[in-house]
Amino acid sequence: MAGTDGNRPRLVVGVSGSSAPQLAVTFLEIARELGTVETHLVMSAGARLSIERELRQDPSEVEKLADVVHDTRDLGAAVSSGSFVTLGMVVVPCSMRTLAAVATGNSDNLLARAADVTLKERRPLVLVARETPLNYIHIENMKRVTLAGGTILPPVLSFYHQPRTIEDLLRQTCGKILDQFHVANETFPRWTG
Ligand SMILES: Cc1cc2nc3c(=O)[nH]c(=O)nc-3n(C[C@H](O)[C@H](O)[C@H](O)COP(=O)(O)O)c2cc1C
């Protein structure tokens, strides 16, 4: 199977310092419930700050949800090499700084390096870019990543699935992310016409 050395396929999960770290928590919880992928978590320093400020949690609590945790300062970690086979990588949520780092190939931390590797190996890279409104630089960076083969998947609200709670909204975005990697999931009610 793609992205594996015989066990569950690996999915790299980057978390950067944007608002809504709840998205990362929900995504990791769903991946754990499904049990079909091995999550490799890389959190930026900015992500640690947003988790402390917005979730009022210690980042180590979020790390417990992942199968494997890599230190973003460790540029020699497994996910820094294309020879470490993965299904691809999601950055959820993705800050404009990390978007810019990916768009310019500035791999000065493991999160950006792993994203760069994902693009060079032509594996799916999904950036759950969270900022509003967007300036020209954000849009240009999104365009560059898209032209390089990445997917910009902003956590945009939708109501066709009749959400009742914030959790319903979070799960819809997480289901859309999993769909990008062809990971079977029934995370949210789908439109059937
Ligand atoms: C609580 C909090 C919320 C933030 N929300 C956002 C955001 O939604 N989008 C964004 O691009 N940056 C946001 N930032 C700013 C980034 O964290 C900052 O630019 C940081 O340098 C990002 O670094 P990183 O990409 O390495 O995590 C936020 C910062 C804090 C402290």
Ligand as a Chemical Component Dictionary entry (heavy atoms), coordinates in Angstrom:
data_LIG
# 
_chem_comp.id                   LIG 
_chem_comp.type                 NON-POLYMER 
_chem_comp.pdbx_formal_charge   0 
_chem_comp.three_letter_code    LIG 
# 
loop_
_chem_comp_atom.comp_id 
_chem_comp_atom.atom_id 
_chem_comp_atom.alt_atom_id 
_chem_comp_atom.type_symbol 
_chem_comp_atom.charge 
_chem_comp_atom.model_Cartn_x 
_chem_comp_atom.model_Cartn_y 
_chem_comp_atom.model_Cartn_z 
_chem_comp_atom.pdbx_ordinal 
LIG C1  C1  C 0 -3.571 33.077 19.394 1  
LIG C2  C2  C 0 -2.957 33.331 18.052 2  
LIG C3  C3  C 0 -3.739 33.200 16.907 3  
LIG C4  C4  C 0 -3.187 33.430 15.648 4  
LIG N1  N1  N 0 -3.972 33.248 14.548 5  
LIG C5  C5  C 0 -3.427 33.317 13.312 6  
LIG C6  C6  C 0 -4.204 32.987 12.163 7  
LIG O1  O1  O 0 -5.397 32.657 12.258 8  
LIG N2  N2  N 0 -3.600 32.992 10.956 9  
LIG C7  C7  C 0 -2.278 33.320 10.800 10 
LIG O2  O2  O 0 -1.797 33.290 9.676  11 
LIG N3  N3  N 0 -1.510 33.666 11.880 12 
LIG C8  C8  C 0 -2.048 33.671 13.122 13 
LIG N4  N4  N 0 -1.280 33.971 14.218 14 
LIG C9  C9  C 0 0.094  34.451 14.018 15 
LIG C10 C10 C 0 1.098  33.312 13.838 16 
LIG O3  O3  O 0 1.055  32.444 14.945 17 
LIG C11 C11 C 0 2.510  33.858 13.656 18 
LIG O4  O4  O 0 2.606  34.509 12.398 19 
LIG C12 C12 C 0 3.575  32.795 13.778 20 
LIG O5  O5  O 0 4.833  33.371 13.471 21 
LIG C13 C13 C 0 3.325  31.613 12.888 22 
LIG O6  O6  O 0 4.433  30.763 12.923 23 
LIG P1  P1  P 0 4.328  29.245 12.418 24 
LIG O7  O7  O 0 3.757  29.275 11.042 25 
LIG O8  O8  O 0 5.732  28.760 12.422 26 
LIG O9  O9  O 0 3.464  28.532 13.380 27 
LIG C14 C14 C 0 -1.822 33.806 15.512 28 
LIG C15 C15 C 0 -1.041 33.956 16.662 29 
LIG C16 C16 C 0 -1.595 33.727 17.914 30 
LIG C17 C17 C 0 -0.739 33.890 19.143 31 
# 
loop_
_chem_comp_bond.comp_id 
_chem_comp_bond.atom_id_1 
_chem_comp_bond.atom_id_2 
_chem_comp_bond.value_order 
_chem_comp_bond.pdbx_ordinal 
LIG C1  C2  SING 1  
LIG C2  C3  SING 2  
LIG C2  C16 DOUB 3  
LIG C3  C4  DOUB 4  
LIG C4  N1  SING 5  
LIG C4  C14 SING 6  
LIG N1  C5  DOUB 7  
LIG C5  C6  SING 8  
LIG C5  C8  SING 9  
LIG C6  O1  DOUB 10 
LIG C6  N2  SING 11 
LIG N2  C7  SING 12 
LIG C7  O2  DOUB 13 
LIG C7  N3  SING 14 
LIG N3  C8  DOUB 15 
LIG C8  N4  SING 16 
LIG N4  C9  SING 17 
LIG N4  C14 SING 18 
LIG C9  C10 SING 19 
LIG C10 O3  SING 20 
LIG C10 C11 SING 21 
LIG C11 O4  SING 22 
LIG C11 C12 SING 23 
LIG C12 O5  SING 24 
LIG C12 C13 SING 25 
LIG C13 O6  SING 26 
LIG O6  P1  SING 27 
LIG P1  O7  DOUB 28 
LIG P1  O8  SING 29 
LIG P1  O9  SING 30 
LIG C14 C15 DOUB 31 
LIG C15 C16 SING 32 
LIG C16 C17 SING 33 
# 
